[in-house]
Amino acid sequence: MKACETSLPENYREVYHIDATNKKTGVLLNLCSLLPVIGMLLVFACTVSAKDFGLDELENFPKLLFLLGGLLLGIFVYVILHELTHGVVYKLLTKQKLTFGLSWSCAYCGVPNVYVYRKTAILALIAPFVLFTIILLPLTIVFAFFNVYLYIIFGFVFAMHLGGCSGDLYMLGLLLFKYKNPALLLRDSGPEQWLYLPETM
């Protein structure tokens, strides 16, 4: 399977473009990413009480600091690993230079100097969703029964994971259901993606 082209073939034309740094698009994607977080907060409200945290006992204050620190560290590590997962797939398949960055609307990884084929794009898009769902969902369920602090940390990171995949899943949906031509090429700069199809097909 050929993974990419180093230049756009002459007979290709642009059929779609999305820019996550565009104000309207960025706000919409971030609002969508909040939905799983709100859902998880509702789950926490139904499954965790103040007594579970021991808020009535002053000596449990360090545990609350642990919770806050764990949440911040978990989100930070997850964002890095999410983008690295995109990068690993792109690197293995294309052998091209990667671009990593952070904009006001998203963290990103891209391969801006090549045009990747549809199959390559699908694999790169879906990899973080599959990998971290397999890791985080079971951990969240297990800790729900054994440790309320780790349950909150992993549950919140799992919700952030689902929300953080909103842009990936949107592009994946386009490739799976709208742009099914295997000849499709995608240029991925990170925050922006362009789709191209042959004019004769």
C-alpha positions as CSV (number, residue, x, y, z in Angstrom):
1,M,0.0,0.0,0.0
2,K,1.5,3.3,-1.0
3,A,1.1,5.7,1.9
4,C,1.7,9.1,0.4
5,E,2.7,11.3,-2.4
6,T,5.5,13.9,-2.1
7,S,3.6,16.3,-4.4
8,L,0.0,16.6,-5.5
9,P,-0.6,14.9,-8.8
10,E,-1.7,17.3,-11.6
11,N,-5.2,15.9,-12.1
12,Y,-6.2,16.3,-8.4
13,R,-8.5,19.1,-7.1
14,E,-9.3,20.2,-3.6
15,V,-12.7,19.0,-2.5
16,Y,-12.7,19.9,1.3
17,H,-10.8,22.0,3.7
18,I,-11.1,22.4,7.5
19,D,-9.1,24.8,9.7
20,A,-9.3,24.3,13.5
21,T,-7.7,27.7,14.1
22,N,-10.7,29.4,12.3
23,K,-12.7,31.0,15.2
24,K,-16.1,29.5,14.3
25,T,-14.7,26.0,13.6
26,G,-12.4,26.0,16.7
27,V,-15.2,27.1,19.0
28,L,-17.6,24.5,17.6
29,L,-15.1,21.7,17.9
30,N,-14.3,22.7,21.5
31,L,-18.0,22.9,22.4
32,C,-18.4,19.3,21.0
33,S,-15.4,18.2,23.1
34,L,-17.1,19.4,26.3
35,L,-20.1,17.1,25.9
36,P,-18.3,13.9,27.1
37,V,-16.8,15.9,30.0
38,I,-20.3,17.1,31.0
39,G,-21.5,13.6,30.7
40,M,-18.8,12.3,32.9
41,L,-19.4,15.0,35.5
42,L,-23.0,13.8,35.7
43,V,-21.8,10.2,36.2
44,F,-19.6,11.4,39.0
45,A,-22.5,13.3,40.6
46,C,-24.5,10.0,40.6
47,T,-21.8,7.7,41.8
48,V,-19.6,9.8,44.2
49,S,-20.6,11.7,47.3
50,A,-18.7,14.2,49.4
51,K,-18.4,11.6,52.1
52,D,-16.4,9.4,49.6
53,F,-13.8,12.1,49.6
54,G,-13.8,12.5,53.4
55,L,-14.4,16.2,53.1
56,D,-15.6,16.2,56.7
57,E,-12.1,15.2,57.8
58,L,-9.4,17.9,57.6
59,E,-6.6,15.3,57.3
60,N,-7.9,14.3,53.8
61,F,-6.9,17.7,52.4
62,P,-3.6,16.2,51.0
63,K,-5.8,13.6,49.1
64,L,-7.7,16.4,47.4
65,L,-4.3,18.0,46.4
66,F,-3.4,14.6,45.0
67,L,-6.6,14.5,43.1
68,L,-6.1,18.0,41.6
69,G,-2.4,17.2,40.7
70,G,-3.4,13.9,39.2
71,L,-6.1,15.5,37.0
72,L,-3.6,18.2,35.7
73,L,-0.8,15.6,35.2
74,G,-3.2,13.1,33.6
75,I,-4.6,15.7,31.1
76,F,-1.1,17.0,30.2
77,V,0.4,13.5,29.7
78,Y,-2.7,12.4,27.7
79,V,-2.5,15.3,25.3
80,I,1.2,14.5,24.6
81,L,0.6,10.8,24.1
82,H,-2.5,11.4,21.9
83,E,-0.5,13.5,19.5
84,L,2.5,11.2,19.6
85,T,0.2,8.3,18.6
86,H,-0.8,10.2,15.5
87,G,2.9,10.8,14.9
88,V,4.0,7.2,15.3
89,V,1.4,6.0,12.8
90,Y,2.3,8.8,10.3
91,K,6.0,8.2,10.8
92,L,5.8,4.4,10.4
93,L,3.7,4.7,7.2
94,T,5.1,7.7,5.5
95,K,8.7,8.0,6.9
96,Q,8.2,11.8,6.6
97,K,9.0,14.7,9.0
98,L,6.3,15.4,11.5
99,T,5.0,18.7,12.9
100,F,3.8,19.1,16.4
101,G,2.2,22.2,18.0
102,L,-0.4,23.9,20.1
103,S,-2.9,26.5,19.0
104,W,-5.6,28.3,20.9
105,S,-8.1,25.6,19.8
106,C,-6.2,22.4,19.7
107,A,-3.0,20.4,20.1
108,Y,-1.9,18.8,16.8
109,C,0.4,16.6,14.9
110,G,0.7,16.7,11.1
111,V,2.8,15.7,8.1
112,P,2.5,19.0,6.1
113,N,5.1,18.2,3.4
114,V,3.3,15.2,1.9
115,Y,-0.2,14.1,0.7
116,V,-1.3,10.9,2.4
117,Y,-3.7,8.4,0.9
118,R,-7.1,7.7,2.4
119,K,-6.1,4.4,4.2
120,T,-3.1,6.1,5.8
121,A,-5.2,9.0,7.0
122,I,-7.8,6.6,8.5
123,L,-5.2,4.7,10.4
124,A,-3.6,7.9,11.8
125,L,-7.0,9.4,12.7
126,I,-8.4,6.4,14.5
127,A,-5.2,5.2,16.3
128,P,-5.5,7.4,19.4
129,F,-9.2,6.8,19.8
130,V,-8.8,3.0,19.8
131,L,-5.6,2.9,21.8
132,F,-6.7,5.1,24.7
133,T,-10.3,3.9,24.8
134,I,-8.9,0.4,25.4
135,I,-6.6,1.7,28.1
136,L,-8.7,4.3,29.9
137,L,-12.2,2.8,29.9
138,P,-11.3,-0.4,31.8
139,L,-9.1,1.5,34.3
140,T,-12.0,3.9,35.0
141,I,-14.4,1.0,35.6
142,V,-12.0,-0.9,37.8
143,F,-11.1,2.2,40.0
144,A,-14.8,3.0,40.4
145,F,-14.9,0.0,42.8
146,F,-11.6,0.4,44.5
147,N,-10.3,4.0,44.7
148,V,-12.5,7.1,44.3
149,Y,-9.6,9.4,43.6
150,L,-8.1,7.3,40.8
151,Y,-11.7,6.8,39.5
152,I,-12.1,10.6,39.2
153,I,-8.7,11.0,37.6
154,F,-9.0,8.3,35.1
155,G,-12.7,9.0,34.4
156,F,-12.0,12.6,33.8
157,V,-9.1,11.9,31.5
158,F,-11.2,9.3,29.7
159,A,-13.9,12.0,29.1
160,M,-11.2,14.5,27.9
161,H,-10.0,11.7,25.6
162,L,-13.4,11.3,24.0
163,G,-13.8,15.1,23.7
164,G,-10.2,15.5,22.4
165,C,-11.0,13.0,19.6
166,S,-13.9,15.0,18.3
167,G,-11.9,16.5,15.4
168,D,-10.4,13.2,14.6
169,L,-13.7,11.4,14.6
170,Y,-15.3,14.2,12.4
171,M,-12.6,13.7,9.8
172,L,-12.8,9.9,10.1
173,G,-16.6,10.1,9.5
174,L,-15.9,12.1,6.3
175,L,-13.5,9.6,5.1
176,L,-15.6,6.6,6.0
177,F,-19.0,7.8,4.8
178,K,-18.5,10.6,2.3
179,Y,-15.1,10.4,0.6
180,K,-14.8,6.7,0.0
181,N,-12.5,6.9,-3.1
182,P,-9.3,5.1,-2.2
183,A,-7.4,7.5,-4.5
184,L,-8.2,10.4,-2.1
185,L,-5.3,12.3,-0.8
186,L,-5.1,14.3,2.4
187,R,-2.7,17.0,3.4
188,D,-2.5,17.4,7.1
189,S,-0.6,20.4,8.5
190,G,-2.0,19.7,12.0
191,P,-4.7,22.3,12.6
192,E,-5.7,22.3,8.9
193,Q,-6.6,19.4,6.6
194,W,-7.2,19.5,2.9
195,L,-8.8,16.7,0.9
196,Y,-8.1,16.1,-2.8
197,L,-9.7,13.8,-5.4
198,P,-8.8,13.1,-9.1
199,E,-10.9,15.2,-11.5
200,T,-11.6,12.3,-13.7
201,M,-13.0,10.0,-11.0
